[in-house]
Amino acid sequence: MDNNYVLITGASSGIGFELAKLFKRDGHNLILVARDKEKLKNVTDKLNNKKNKIIMLDVDLSKEEEINKLINYIDDNEIKVNILVNNAGIGSFGNFTEIDWNIEEKLIDINIKALTRLTKYFLPKMIENKSGGILNVASTAAFASGPKMATYYASKAYVLNLTEAIHEELRSFGVKISCLCPGPVRTSFQSKAGINKSEKAKKYLMDADIVAKVGYEEFKKGKVIIIPGFKNKILVKANRLLPRAISRKIILKTNKK
Ligand SMILES: NC(=O)c1ccc[n+]([C@@H]2O[C@H](COP(=O)([O-])OP(=O)(O)OC[C@H]3O[C@@H](n4cnc5c(N)ncnc54)[C@H](OP(=O)(O)O)[C@@H]3O)[C@@H](O)[C@H]2O)c1
């Protein structure tokens, strides 16, 4: 067993857990990060097959001191993270002026700040080793402005733009970076964000295992922007063709539902 690890944030449920299964299947050692220790222990037990090494770290990525704790742990134990999956993310729903600042701040801290910090920390080491990669999880929300989820959409646009820019800078370094942009997925994300999907809308949710599989396979191929699902690809393309004023209105109508 080598000392290379795949570090996955938000690995205790949803897309992160499904990605962890795929990396494990292919023999990677794993570092699983999330807040809830019990949930982490459960998924670690589920993934454990004694062939892969698995480390679970309960870290709140919205807190700078906890990210420092994570980094110190990796450093102190001379662990080599050759793949980083920045998957943890939260949403917020409602009119911008009515959403509590504490929720928005947390969203920015996790979706933007922690992702940037971890990328900044691990990427230079990957470049030094001329191997490895980063898979950032954004959303199809990254391609538009999102009335009723303004900060969330903006945070995912940040992730997409950051990933694309770094991709260009990395061309000759043997390190890859991709951005997974799922449409709505059947996970606990929606309810945690305060989104109540109608029964009809629930039918259009993709399953997390399918989203993870597409993300995993296309990341391995070095694809920069990964959009799982034919319908989502079409929606993103159509949105690009629409005048922004019309796109915003359609998204407001959809998000209101
Ligand atoms: N579901 C969707 O419709 C959808 C669509 C597009 C993009 N995405 C993106 O996909 C990613 C994964 O979401 P998901 O749908 O799989 O949601 P999920 O099932 O709610 O999973 C979120 C994961 O992030 C962890 N997490 C949340 N807050 C954290 C914090 N402060 N520190 C560390 N870990 C934290 C959670 O564990 P703990 O709660 O134990 O910390 C959990 O493991 C997110 O970036 C989301 O924006 C989701």
The ligand as a MOL file (V3000), in Angstrom:
LIG
                    3D

  0  0  0     0  0            999 V3000
M  V30 BEGIN CTAB
M  V30 COUNTS 48 52 0 0 0
M  V30 BEGIN ATOM
M  V30 1 N -27.6400 17.9690 -4.4290 0
M  V30 2 C -27.7030 18.8420 -5.4150 0
M  V30 3 O -28.7850 19.1220 -5.9540 0
M  V30 4 C -26.4500 19.4750 -5.9400 0
M  V30 5 C -26.4780 20.0210 -7.2260 0
M  V30 6 C -25.3280 20.6220 -7.7260 0
M  V30 7 C -24.1980 20.6870 -6.9510 0
M  V30 8 N -24.1930 20.1500 -5.7000 0 CHG=1
M  V30 9 C -22.9700 20.2700 -4.9000 0
M  V30 10 O -22.5070 18.9780 -4.5720 0
M  V30 11 C -21.7340 19.0450 -3.3850 0
M  V30 12 C -22.1220 17.9160 -2.4520 0
M  V30 13 O -23.4550 18.0750 -2.0730 0
M  V30 14 P -24.4680 16.8640 -1.8660 0
M  V30 15 O -25.6100 17.0990 -2.7630 0
M  V30 16 O -23.7860 15.5720 -1.9140 0 CHG=-1
M  V30 17 O -24.9790 17.2290 -0.3940 0
M  V30 18 P -24.9810 16.4560 1.0020 0
M  V30 19 O -25.4820 15.0700 0.8360 0
M  V30 20 O -25.6950 17.3760 1.9170 0
M  V30 21 O -23.4460 16.3760 1.4020 0
M  V30 22 C -22.7290 17.4630 1.8880 0
M  V30 23 C -21.4630 16.9650 2.5590 0
M  V30 24 O -20.7000 18.1060 2.9800 0
M  V30 25 C -20.4190 17.9880 4.3780 0
M  V30 26 N -20.3630 19.3130 4.9810 0
M  V30 27 C -21.3620 20.2250 5.0880 0
M  V30 28 N -20.9430 21.2890 5.7840 0
M  V30 29 C -19.6460 21.0570 6.1190 0
M  V30 30 C -18.6640 21.7740 6.8580 0
M  V30 31 N -18.9490 22.9640 7.4180 0
M  V30 32 N -17.4470 21.2270 7.0210 0
M  V30 33 C -17.1600 20.0130 6.4950 0
M  V30 34 N -18.0370 19.2920 5.7960 0
M  V30 35 C -19.2690 19.8010 5.6120 0
M  V30 36 C -21.5750 17.1200 4.9360 0
M  V30 37 O -21.2230 16.4470 6.1490 0
M  V30 38 P -21.4830 17.0840 7.6190 0
M  V30 39 O -22.8490 17.6810 7.5760 0
M  V30 40 O -21.3200 15.9570 8.5700 0
M  V30 41 O -20.4140 18.0970 7.8060 0
M  V30 42 C -21.7310 16.1130 3.7950 0
M  V30 43 O -20.7670 15.1030 3.8910 0
M  V30 44 C -21.9350 20.4510 -2.8170 0
M  V30 45 O -20.8210 21.2450 -3.1220 0
M  V30 46 C -23.1590 20.9640 -3.5680 0
M  V30 47 O -23.1510 22.3620 -3.7060 0
M  V30 48 C -25.2950 19.5370 -5.1740 0
M  V30 END ATOM
M  V30 BEGIN BOND
M  V30 1 1 1 2
M  V30 2 2 2 3
M  V30 3 1 2 4
M  V30 4 1 4 5
M  V30 5 2 4 48
M  V30 6 2 5 6
M  V30 7 1 6 7
M  V30 8 2 7 8
M  V30 9 1 8 9
M  V30 10 1 8 48
M  V30 11 1 9 10
M  V30 12 1 9 46
M  V30 13 1 10 11
M  V30 14 1 11 12
M  V30 15 1 11 44
M  V30 16 1 12 13
M  V30 17 1 13 14
M  V30 18 2 14 15
M  V30 19 1 14 16
M  V30 20 1 14 17
M  V30 21 1 17 18
M  V30 22 2 18 19
M  V30 23 1 18 20
M  V30 24 1 18 21
M  V30 25 1 21 22
M  V30 26 1 22 23
M  V30 27 1 23 24
M  V30 28 1 23 42
M  V30 29 1 24 25
M  V30 30 1 25 26
M  V30 31 1 25 36
M  V30 32 1 26 27
M  V30 33 1 26 35
M  V30 34 2 27 28
M  V30 35 1 28 29
M  V30 36 1 29 30
M  V30 37 2 29 35
M  V30 38 1 30 31
M  V30 39 2 30 32
M  V30 40 1 32 33
M  V30 41 2 33 34
M  V30 42 1 34 35
M  V30 43 1 36 37
M  V30 44 1 36 42
M  V30 45 1 37 38
M  V30 46 2 38 39
M  V30 47 1 38 40
M  V30 48 1 38 41
M  V30 49 1 42 43
M  V30 50 1 44 45
M  V30 51 1 44 46
M  V30 52 1 46 47
M  V30 END BOND
M  V30 END CTAB
M  END
